[in-house]
Every structure is written in structure tokens, then in C-alpha cells.
Amino acid sequence: MTETTNSNWWIWKVFWILLAITTFEVALGIIKPSFLAGTQFLGTSLLNHIFIIMTLVKAGYIVMQFMHLGHETKSFRWTVLLPIFVLIPYLLWLVLVEGAYSHLMM
């Protein structure tokens, strides 16, 4: 292998992984299975929860790869990623609760 091919293999790996996750998300959005789209949990459908979880996974993977966090110590990785996985769902929960409340008051 040439030096250029050797140094760029990881970007293609990241590309294919993110493409697979995004393709799965788009397919779910097009198909909208009734058992996911029709079931409500915490003010929104299970399908929306799956989208949120998959988006968080993609964000964590992007941070690990492109910010080179994957090569750091385990404690540092958790220091960076844990607030993301705690604060974003909390903020989404606040938005959903307030949105449901304002919808009820109209």
C-alpha cells in the first residue's frame, strides 16, 4: 500500500459507519413502523426516541474520531462524553414536557 492509502483508511471506515447509521435512520423515517410511530413514551413517539439515541451515538462517534478522543484515557473520554449523554436528553425532556404543556393549554 502507498503511504496515502495507509493514512486515509480510517476516514473511509468512519464514512461507511456513519453512512450505515444514517441510512438506517432515513429508512426508519420513510417506513415509520406503526408500533414505533404509534407508541407514546415521555410525550413523544418511540420512533423519535430512536432518532434521538441514534443521533447521540453518531455525535459520540464523531467526537471520538474527529476530535481524536478515542486515543485518550478512558476517564477523559467519559469526562467529555458523559455531559453530552446526560444534558442533551435532559434538555430534550424539558422541551417535550413544556411543549406538551403548552399544547394542552391552547
C-alpha positions, 0 to 999 in steps of 0.5 A: 500500500502507498503511504496515502492509502495507509493514512486515509483508511480510517476516514473511509471506515468512519464514512461507511459507519456513519453512512450505515447509521444514517441510512438506517435512520432515513429508512426508519423515517420513510417506513415509520413502523406503526408500533414505533410511530404509534407508541407514546413514551415521555410525550413523544413517539418511540420512533423519535426516541430512536432518532434521538439515541441514534443521533447521540451515538453518531455525535459520540462517534464523531467526537471520538474520531474527529476530535481524536478522543478515542486515543485518550484515557478512558476517564477523559473520554467519559469526562467529555462524553458523559455531559453530552449523554446526560444534558442533551436528553435532559434538555430534550425532556424539558422541551417535550414536557413544556411543549406538551404543556403548552399544547394542552393549554391552547 
